[in-house]
Amino acid sequence: MIGKQAYIHALKDSYPDMIKDKALAEQIVDIFFSIPIKALENGDNVEIPGIGVIKIDKSKGANCLSYEPAGALIKCIRK
């Protein structure tokens, strides 16, 4: 599993001139990961390129989470 700290360190390491402290990197990571949740709460689908589409499917019950994997992910798994 890739934890939150891995994203924070990757962000700091990738942009050392722009992101100088861990607190800023953590804030950016928190904002980034809150976007899909807010989209789902608003009834929007969330597409993650290369991974798939996540959506709330109310036809299967109240707030049933539905996931459709991307073709690239399926190919990767089948290797």
Residue pairs with C-beta under 8 A, 6 or more apart in sequence:
4 26
4 29
7 29
7 32
8 22
8 25
8 26
8 29
9 25
11 19
11 25
11 28
11 29
12 19
12 22
12 25
19 25
19 28
36 46
36 48
36 54
39 45
39 46
40 46
40 54
40 55
40 56
40 65
43 56
44 55
45 53
45 54
45 55
46 53
46 54
46 55
47 53
48 54
48 70
49 70
50 70
50 72
50 73
51 69
51 70
51 73
52 67
52 68
52 69
52 70
52 73
53 67
53 68
53 70
54 65
54 66
54 67
55 65
55 66
55 68
56 63
56 64
56 65
56 66
57 64
57 65
57 66
58 64
60 66
